[in-house]
Amino acid sequence: MRDKGRSPVSKLSDDLLVEIISRVPYKSTRCCKCVSRRWRDLVSHPDHRKKLPRSTLAGIFYQTFRGERFPAMLCGHQSVSGNWCTSMDCSLSFLPNCKRVNMYLLDSCNGLLLCLFWNQPSHVNGFDYVVCNPATEKWVTLPATTWSSKVRTARLGFDPSVSSHFHVFEFVSTTGVVEVNMQGHDTGKKTVGVYSSKTGVWTHGVVWDRFKIG
């Protein structure tokens, strides 16, 4: 009699399942731990660690936030392996006009960093976005936008397994004023600016309008 309550995967032996999981990227093995208790135990078992993919993480960059629109201090860096900074310029001194007093780390994604540089008061936008790869010391300054005074935050998107291009998402308050409701949520009208490294230009559109809800 056919067992209708069991999935085909559940019939696989532990050795075969470990062999299958060993062929997926490291990040996917972390997701496999969430499938079931059995999968979690297999991935976590000491006997399987040598066979399964290992993390290539060598260190992290971090930024201290104090609740302002942008961070209040420059990023720091922390080694995970103990030797990553010997082969990498963690101070990011290769960036143009790099000064720790005017550079801030906004986001990171799969090896790329999104930095913000405050410029002189006479600069039309007040700041520039720079996306860089600390490992290769390659960087690019993004074209200026026209809504810098209304920017609330910016984020970076990059997945090298899908494309060699990255995107920067800039969330903007169209009024320039943050409107907060009783629950503490910003309820004003919002647009998002999207920069594509493939096209080299910004596009934007409305993504939230409290007057159109309901």
N, C-alpha and C positions, 0 to 999 in steps of 0.2 A: 504494500500500500504506500502510495506516495505521500511524503510528509509535506503538507501544504503550509505548515507553520514556520518552516526554516527557509532562509534565503540561500541561494547557491553559494554565496561567499562564506556563510557559516559552516559549510561542509568542507571547506579547505583545511588542510592540516596547518599547524602552527608554523612548521618549517616552510611550507609553500607560501603562506601569507607573508612571512618575514621576507622571503625572497622577492615577492612582488613589491612590498613597501620599500625595499632597499633600492629599487630602480626609479623612485620618484625623487624630486628635489627636496632639499632639507626642509624648506618651509612647509611642504606638503606633508612631511612626516609628522610635523607638529599638529597639523589638522587631523591626521589619522588618529591621534590620541583621543580625539573628541568623538569618534565614531561609536565606540562601545568600551565597556570595561575590559573586554578581552584584548581589543586593539591597543588600548592604553598600556596594559600590562606587557604586551609583546614589545612595543616600542621602547618602554622604559626598562626592560629587563637587561641587566648587565651583560648577559651572554650574547646579546644581539647588537650591542653598541658598536662593535668593530665593523659589523656588516652594514649597518644603516648609515645614511649620509650624515656628515657632521657639519656643524655650523662653521661658516667661514668668517664670522664676525670677529674682528680684531680689536675694535674699540668703538667708542661712541662720542659724538659731540653733543653737548647739552647747553641749554639756555635757561637762565633764571628769569621767571616772570613775576611781576608785581601788580598785575591787574590793569596796566595801562594799555593803550592801543597797541603799542609795540613794546618789546622787552626793555628792561631798564639797564641791562648790562650785556657785555659781549659774551659769546659762548665760550665754554671751556671744553676740555677733552679728557677722556678717561680711557686708559688701555684695559682691554679685557685679557689679551694674551701676554701682556708684559713687554712686548717689543715692537708694537706697531709703529710708534712714533720715530723709530730709527730710520724708517724708509719712507716716511710721509711728513710733509710740512704741516703739522697740526695747527700752527699759528696762522695759516692761510696768508702768509706774507707775500705769496706770489700774486695775490689779487691787486688790481690797480689802486694806488693811493690807499693802501691798507693801513688803517689806524684803528687801534682797539677802541678808541673813544667814540668813533662814529660808525662802527660796523656792528650789525646785529644779526643773529641767526633766527630766521623765521620758521623754517621747516626743513625737513630732510626726507628723502625717499630713495631707497635702493641705491645708495652710494652717492647721490647728488645732494648738494646743500643749496638752499635758497637763502641768500643774505640780503640785507637792506643796508645801504650806505646813505647816511644823512649828508647832504651837500651844503654848500654855502647858502645863506639866506636869499641871495640874489637868484639862485637856481629856480627855474620856472616851476618845477614840481617838488622841490625840497628834498627828494631822495631818489635813488636808483635801486632797481633790483638787479642782483647778480646771481646767476646759477653757476656753480662750480663743482668740479670733481676733484677732491683732495688727493686722490690716488694718482691721477694723471696730470694734475695742476692745470687742467683746461678750464676755461671759464667764458662766460658770455654775459654782456650787459644787455638787459632787455630795453626795448624802446620805451620812451616816456609815455605816460598816460595823461589824460586831461582832468582826472577827477581825484588827484592825490589827497586833497584836503578832506575828502569824504570817505577815504578808505578805512574800513574797520579791521580787516585782517587779510592775509594772503597765505596760500597754501601751494605746495608743489606736488605734482603727480608724474610718476615715471615708472614704467615697467619694462625693463630691457628684454624680457621674454616675449613681449608683444611688439614693441617698436623701439627704435633708437632715439626717438623724439620724446620730449617732455612737455608738460603743460603747467602753467602757473595760473591759479585761480585767485582773483582779487575781489573780495566782497566789499561792496560799496553801499553806503547809505545815500540815497538820492537827495535827501534834504540836507545832509551834512550834520544832522542832529540825531542822536540816538534816542528813540522813544521807547520807554519801558513801561510795561503794564504792571498790574498788582502782583503778578507772579514772578516779576523780575525778568521777564523775557523782552527782548528788543522787538517791538511790533511795527517799526517804521517800514517804509517801502525800500526794498533792496534790489540792487542789480549785481550781477557778477561779471567781471571782466575776465576773459580767458585768453591767455597768450599761448600760442603753439610755436614750438621751435621749428616745426616743419614749414609753416607759412611765414613765420617771422613777424606776425601782426597780432594785434589785440582785437577781440570781438566782445560785445557785451549785450545783455538783455535782462529784463526784469525776472527775478526768481521768487520774490515774496512781496505781497501787497496786502496789508491788513484790511484795506477797504474792499478787497475782492474775495475775502474769505467768507463763506456761508452765503 
